[in-house]
């Protein structure tokens, strides 16, 4: 079976979280973070020049929210899978994200071992 490296992008307005996620995810076999962005607009700009398979996308960001970015990605890059990463734990946020095209919802309260459970 061919080894496929899953290319990721991270969009979150907290730099320390982005760097921590990059460190965790880049340490996993077959995962690599291609780029990170501090808001939805920056994410969309970088997606024009970088190919990724999966975007980890925060809901609350300045300039453009995660849901706004998700909707744009779904229309312009339908092969890119989006996983919402949020501190909101209420079911309504997860349901709304899934209804808008997200493939999953991850709480920022989960342990760093969550990468073992990511299924694309």
C-alpha positions in Angstrom: 0.0 0.0 0.0 1.2 3.5 -0.9 2.2 5.9 1.9 0.2 9.1 1.5 1.2 12.1 3.5 -2.0 14.0 4.6 -1.4 17.7 4.0 -3.0 19.9 6.6 -3.7 23.6 7.1 -4.5 25.2 10.5 -6.6 28.4 10.8 -6.9 29.8 14.3 -6.4 33.4 15.6 -4.1 32.2 18.5 -0.5 31.8 17.4 0.5 29.7 20.3 -2.3 27.2 19.5 -1.3 27.1 15.9 2.3 26.4 16.7 1.4 23.7 19.3 -0.9 22.0 16.8 1.9 22.1 14.2 4.3 20.5 16.6 1.9 17.7 17.5 0.6 17.0 14.0 4.0 17.1 12.3 5.3 14.5 14.8 2.7 12.0 13.6 3.5 9.7 10.7 1.8 10.6 7.5 0.7 14.0 8.6 2.3 17.3 7.7 1.2 20.9 8.3 1.6 22.8 5.0 0.7 26.2 6.4 -1.2 28.0 9.1 -3.3 31.2 9.1 -4.5 33.6 11.7 -8.0 34.2 10.1 -10.3 33.0 7.5 -9.3 35.5 4.8 -5.6 34.6 5.2 -6.5 30.9 5.0 -8.4 31.4 1.7 -5.5 33.4 0.3 -3.0 30.7 1.1 -5.3 28.0 -0.3 -4.9 29.6 -3.7 -1.2 28.7 -3.8 -0.9 25.7 -1.5 -2.6 22.3 -1.8 -4.0 20.6 1.3 -6.2 17.7 2.0 -7.6 18.9 5.4 -8.1 22.2 7.1 -8.4 22.5 10.9 -10.6 25.5 11.2 -11.4 27.6 14.3 -15.0 29.0 14.5 -14.2 32.3 16.0 -11.6 34.4 14.2 -11.3 38.0 13.2 -11.7 39.2 9.6 -13.6 36.1 8.5 -15.2 33.5 10.8 -14.6 29.8 10.5 -18.2 29.2 9.1 -17.7 31.9 6.5 -14.3 30.3 5.5 -15.9 26.8 5.5 -18.6 27.9 3.1 -16.1 29.5 0.7 -13.9 26.4 0.8 -16.8 24.1 0.1 -17.7 26.1 -3.0 -14.1 26.6 -4.3 -12.2 23.6 -3.1 -14.8 20.8 -2.5 -12.1 18.1 -2.2 -10.7 19.8 0.9 -12.1 18.3 4.1 -12.7 20.8 6.9 -12.6 19.9 10.6 -13.8 22.5 13.0 -11.6 23.1 16.1 -13.4 25.1 18.7 -13.6 25.9 22.4 -17.4 25.8 22.0 -18.6 22.5 23.3 -22.3 22.9 22.7 -24.0 20.5 20.3 -25.6 23.3 18.3 -22.1 24.5 17.2 -21.1 21.0 16.0 -24.5 20.5 14.2 -24.3 23.9 12.5 -20.7 23.2 11.3 -21.7 19.7 9.9 -24.8 21.2 8.2 -22.5 23.7 6.5 -20.1 21.1 5.2 -17.6 20.3 8.0 -16.5 16.7 8.2 -16.1 16.8 11.9 -15.9 18.9 15.1 -13.0 18.7 17.6 -13.2 20.4 21.0 -10.1 22.4 22.0 -10.5 20.6 25.4 -9.5 17.2 23.9 -6.1 15.7 24.7 -3.2 16.0 22.2 -3.6 12.4 21.3 -6.7 13.3 19.2 -4.5 13.0 16.1 -4.7 9.3 16.5 -8.4 9.4 15.9 -8.6 11.7 13.0 -10.2 9.8 10.1 -10.1 11.4 6.6 
